[in-house]
């Protein structure tokens, strides 16, 4: 898998969904990625009451963005996400600004090409920070109105914003994951439907990064039948 260890960063916040993290992390770990956790606080507890100790602060990780191939952004229930989207002054939170930096601060000399994988309602953070501007994205089928609202809030405060297309249009339809390709800075943006689809999206990323045979092998190892979008 190459001489240079591939690195993944997981960003977490109070009340995050543990399955949004554990699914993709299992895929990446078994794909021989080195994993690190970034958060504002030393200890962060999920909505399921699982506490995770960070490896690095958001401020520290922001200085090392080009060290990582992929950033995993988990979701949560909307009531757990909305307080972490913006500051008291109505500006993007430190978490949103960190995600935005990962999506834009591209080091053209770096050998690593970066990807953001937002699982389920984690796409709200991307929308509010403008990461989805000009792209197509998805989220949990029941959360699409909230994603469209987050997109519109970015458009309302940003001159020249293009907005984003949110799918599915019909909430009865299912989208496993959506690879929007690379943005203007060369960062690939992947969003998913429900929580379990983070596994499928991570296998898709592993296929792009390491080859399809590796993704199939990892899927078989963890006992998951990969749903290729």
N, C-alpha and C positions, 0 to 999 in steps of 0.2 A: 504493500500500500504506500510505498514511497518512503524516503528517508526522513522527510519533515513531518513530524507528528501533526495531524490535523486537529484543530481546536474548535470547540463549541462553547458558547456562552449562553447561559440561561438567566434571564432577568426575572426576578420575582418581586412581589409586593404583598402587603397584608391582605389575606382573604383570597389569594390565588387558588385556582383549581389544580389539585395535585395530579389528576389524570392528564391534564393538558401538558404537564411537565414530564411525568413518568413514562408516558407512551413514547414521545420522541427521544427522550434520554435513553431509554432501553435500546432503541434502534441505533442511535449514535454510539453508545458504549460498545455494542456488539459489532459496530463497524470500525472499531479501533480509534474512535475520537477521544481526545482528552477533554473532559468536561469541567466547567467552572460555573459558579453561581454568583451573580451580582445582585446587590440590593442596597437600599438606603441604610437599612439597619443591620446590626450584627446578626440578629435572629429574626426570622420572618415566619409567621404561622399561616398555613393555608386555611381555606374555608372548612376543610375536613379535620382541622386541628392537628395537622402535621407541621412540626417546626423544623425549619431548615437553617443551617448556619452558612452565612455567605463566605465566599472565598475572597471577594474583592468588593469595594464600594463602587457605586455608580461613577463617582468622580475619578476613582483610580482606573476603572475599566475604560473610561472615556479617553484616557491617555494612551490606551493600548488597543484601539479598535482594529487596527490592521493585523493583530495577532490571531484574530478569529475568522474562521470561514463562515460560521453561521451563528445567528442570534435567535434563540427561541423565546417567543413572547407568549406566555400563557394567558388564558382568559379567566373568567370567574362569573358569578352571578352579576348582573348589571349593577345591583346595589353595592357590590364590592369593588367594581371597576370605576364607576363614576367619580367617587371621591379622590381617586388618584390620577384623574385626567388633567385637572387644572388647578392652579394655585388659587388662593383667596382673592387675588386680584383679577382672576379670570384668564390668566395667561397659562400656556402649557406648563405642566408640572415638570419637575426634574426628571421623572421617569420618561415622560413623553419627549422631552428635549434629548435625553440620552438615546432613545430609539431613533429619533430624527437624525441625530449625528451619525449613528451607525449606517443609516440609509443614504447619507450624503457626503460624509467626510472621507472620500475615497483617495487612497494613496496610489497614484498611478504606477509607482515603482514597485508596489507590493506584489509578490508572487501569488498571494491569496486573493481569490475572488469571493466577495462576501454575499451572503444570503440572509434574509430575514424570513423566519417562519412564524407566523402569528396563528395560534391555535384558537379556534372557536371565536369567542367574543374578544379575544386579545386584539383582533383587528380594529376595535374601537380606538385603541391607542394610536395605531398607525393612521387612521382616518383623521383624528383630531390634530395630529402633528403634521398632516399634509403628505405623509409618506405614500398614500394611495392616490395622490392627485394625478389625474391623467391616465389612471390604470383601471383595471377591472378587478374586483375583489369579492370574496364571499365571507360568510360567517354562519353561525347556527341559523337554521331557516326561520326560527321564531324571533331572532334578534336582528333581522335585516332592517326593520324600521329604525332601530337605534343606530345601526351603522350608517344609514342614509342621513340621519340627523347629525352624526359626528362629522360626516363629510361636509354637510351644509354649513356647519358651524365654522369649519376651516375656510370654506369659500367666502362666508360672510365677513371674515376678518382679514382676508388676504387678497390684495389687488392682483388681478390676472390669474387667479386660481381656475383650474379647468373642471374641478370636481372629479368624481369617480363613479363608474358604473358598478352597481351592487347586484349580484345575482345570488339566488334565483329570484326572478320577478314574482313567481307564484310560490307562496310559502309551503305548498303541498309538494313541491319538487325538492329533490335532494342533490346537493353538490358535495362530493367528498372533499376535494381540495382544488385549488385553482392556482396555477403558476402563471403569474402575470408577466413573466420575463424580467429583463433587467431595466431598471430605471435609467434616467439620464446620467447617473453617476456610476453605472455599471453594477449596481447592487440588485440581485434577484429578489423579488417579492413573492412569497407564497402565503396564501391564506387558506383556512380550512373551514369545513362545515362544523359538525358536532365534535365533541371532545375526542372520541375514539379515532376520528379521522386524522388526528395529529400523527398517528402511527403511519398511515398511508402516505401522508405528505413527507414525513421523515424518510421513508423508504424511497420515495421519488427523489428526494435530495441525494440520498446515498447512491442511487442509480446514476445521477448526473455527475456526482463527485468521484465515485469509485468504480462505476460500471454496473450494468444491470444484473450481471451474475451475482455480484456481491449483495445487492439489494434482495434478490430472490433468496439467496442463502440465509441472510439475516431474518427475513420474513419467516422462513421455515424454522429457523432456530427458535424464535420466540413464539412459534405456533400461530402466526397470523397470516391469513390469506390476503396478500396485497391487492388492494383495489386501485388499479392504475386509472388515473383520470384521462 
